[in-house]
Amino acid sequence: MALFHLATIAPTKEELIAEWAPRQPWGPTDDVPMTVIGSYRFDDPDGKVGMETFLAQAGDEFFQIPLTYRDAPVEGADEALISTMEHSVLGRRWVYDGLRDPRLVLMLAAVTMTGQGEALGMAEYDGRWYIAPSNVRIQGGGWSMERVPVDGFAPADLDDATVTFTNGRLELTVFRRPVAGARPPIGLTATWVGHAEPVVLAAVRELADRS
């Protein structure tokens, strides 16, 4: 469960994305406005890292922008740091490129393979709990019941629009610029209000040579 707070955030997540994404090699050009469509979240098994992936559109292109939120800077991760933001409830938060954060990559692989793990958004207000729904729906799955490690992924070029990770057993491919298509045999897709045709977010395959 993802707990939402009634809070003010500066800069807003939309402002942060609009500033950062166009400066990335895979991002939109400065002259094309970017609109955030919505987001989906994962729960951190340790309950420490906020993980939220935004879908955005610029012109005819879609973008997938994974972010992680931490309560302290991560040593040695300066390259992954996007910005800090001030949260009126949680205080200062350090915002990282999610594909450079091993915790989000772990959860993305797991959800892609099983379809399990999307966080349900909940908010408490005036002593009562409310659902905080997202207009984005994700669907994953395709892996068998076999246990398999989903940590230890090492990336190739993180500046590419298509990023490939391997951990010796599995290959995880993540699309920073997702396009419409059927869900891969082991994969993750998204739909949202007003866009019923799925876009492919990620795919997993088992490496043939594991020697």
ZILIN-V454267 format. One record per residue. N is the residue number from 1. RES is the residue in three letters. D_CENTER is the distance of its C-alpha to the mean C-alpha in Angstrom with 1 decimal. Layout:
# ZILIN-V454267
[[N;RES;D_CENTER] [N;RES;D_CENTER]]
This chain:
# ZILIN-V454267
[[1;MET;15.8] [2;ALA;13.9] [3;LEU;16.8] [4;PHE;16.9] [5;HIS;19.6] [6;LEU;21.9] [7;ALA;21.6] [8;THR;21.8] [9;ILE;19.3] [10;ALA;20.4] [11;PRO;19.1] [12;THR;17.0] [13;LYS;13.3] [14;GLU;14.5] [15;GLU;17.1] [16;LEU;15.0] [17;ILE;12.8] [18;ALA;16.1] [19;GLU;17.7] [20;TRP;15.2] [21;ALA;13.8] [22;PRO;17.4] [23;ARG;18.4] [24;GLN;16.2] [25;PRO;17.9] [26;TRP;15.4] [27;GLY;15.3] [28;PRO;17.8] [29;THR;21.3] [30;ASP;22.5] [31;ASP;24.9] [32;VAL;22.4] [33;PRO;21.0] [34;MET;17.3] [35;THR;16.5] [36;VAL;13.4] [37;ILE;13.4] [38;GLY;11.3] [39;SER;8.1] [40;TYR;7.1] [41;ARG;7.1] [42;PHE;8.0] [43;ASP;11.4] [44;ASP;12.4] [45;PRO;15.6] [46;ASP;17.3] [47;GLY;16.4] [48;LYS;16.0] [49;VAL;12.4] [50;GLY;10.4] [51;MET;6.6] [52;GLU;5.2] [53;THR;3.0] [54;PHE;6.4] [55;LEU;8.7] [56;ALA;11.9] [57;GLN;15.2] [58;ALA;17.9] [59;GLY;21.1] [60;ASP;20.7] [61;GLU;17.4] [62;PHE;13.8] [63;PHE;10.8] [64;GLN;7.1] [65;ILE;6.0] [66;PRO;3.2] [67;LEU;5.9] [68;THR;8.0] [69;TYR;11.4] [70;ARG;14.5] [71;ASP;18.1] [72;ALA;19.6] [73;PRO;19.1] [74;VAL;18.2] [75;GLU;21.3] [76;GLY;21.1] [77;ALA;17.6] [78;ASP;19.0] [79;GLU;17.6] [80;ALA;14.0] [81;LEU;15.0] [82;ILE;14.2] [83;SER;16.4] [84;THR;17.7] [85;MET;18.0] [86;GLU;20.6] [87;HIS;19.9] [88;SER;23.2] [89;VAL;22.7] [90;LEU;20.6] [91;GLY;22.1] [92;ARG;20.6] [93;ARG;16.9] [94;TRP;15.7] [95;VAL;12.4] [96;TYR;10.9] [97;ASP;8.9] [98;GLY;6.1] [99;LEU;7.7] [100;ARG;10.8] [101;ASP;10.2] [102;PRO;11.7] [103;ARG;10.7] [104;LEU;7.0] [105;VAL;8.4] [106;LEU;11.0] [107;MET;9.2] [108;LEU;7.2] [109;ALA;10.8] [110;ALA;12.5] [111;VAL;10.9] [112;THR;11.4] [113;MET;14.9] [114;THR;16.0] [115;GLY;14.3] [116;GLN;14.5] [117;GLY;12.3] [118;GLU;10.6] [119;ALA;11.8] [120;LEU;14.7] [121;GLY;15.0] [122;MET;18.5] [123;ALA;20.6] [124;GLU;24.1] [125;TYR;26.7] [126;ASP;30.4] [127;GLY;30.5] [128;ARG;28.7] [129;TRP;25.3] [130;TYR;23.5] [131;ILE;20.5] [132;ALA;17.8] [133;PRO;16.5] [134;SER;13.8] [135;ASN;15.0] [136;VAL;12.0] [137;ARG;12.8] [138;ILE;11.2] [139;GLN;13.6] [140;GLY;13.6] [141;GLY;16.6] [142;GLY;19.5] [143;TRP;20.0] [144;SER;23.4] [145;MET;24.3] [146;GLU;24.8] [147;ARG;23.2] [148;VAL;21.4] [149;PRO;19.6] [150;VAL;15.9] [151;ASP;16.0] [152;GLY;17.6] [153;PHE;15.6] [154;ALA;16.9] [155;PRO;15.4] [156;ALA;17.6] [157;ASP;17.3] [158;LEU;14.0] [159;ASP;15.5] [160;ASP;15.8] [161;ALA;14.1] [162;THR;13.9] [163;VAL;13.0] [164;THR;14.8] [165;PHE;14.7] [166;THR;17.7] [167;ASN;19.1] [168;GLY;22.6] [169;ARG;22.2] [170;LEU;19.0] [171;GLU;17.3] [172;LEU;13.6] [173;THR;13.0] [174;VAL;9.8] [175;PHE;10.6] [176;ARG;9.7] [177;ARG;12.5] [178;PRO;12.3] [179;VAL;15.8] [180;ALA;17.6] [181;GLY;18.9] [182;ALA;19.6] [183;ARG;17.3] [184;PRO;18.2] [185;PRO;20.3] [186;ILE;17.4] [187;GLY;14.2] [188;LEU;11.5] [189;THR;12.2] [190;ALA;11.6] [191;THR;14.5] [192;TRP;15.3] [193;VAL;18.5] [194;GLY;20.8] [195;HIS;18.9] [196;ALA;19.9] [197;GLU;19.5] [198;PRO;16.3] [199;VAL;14.1] [200;VAL;13.0] [201;LEU;9.3] [202;ALA;10.3] [203;ALA;13.7] [204;VAL;15.5] [205;ARG;19.2] [206;GLU;21.7] [207;LEU;23.6] [208;ALA;27.2] [209;ASP;28.8] [210;ARG;27.8] [211;SER;30.9]]
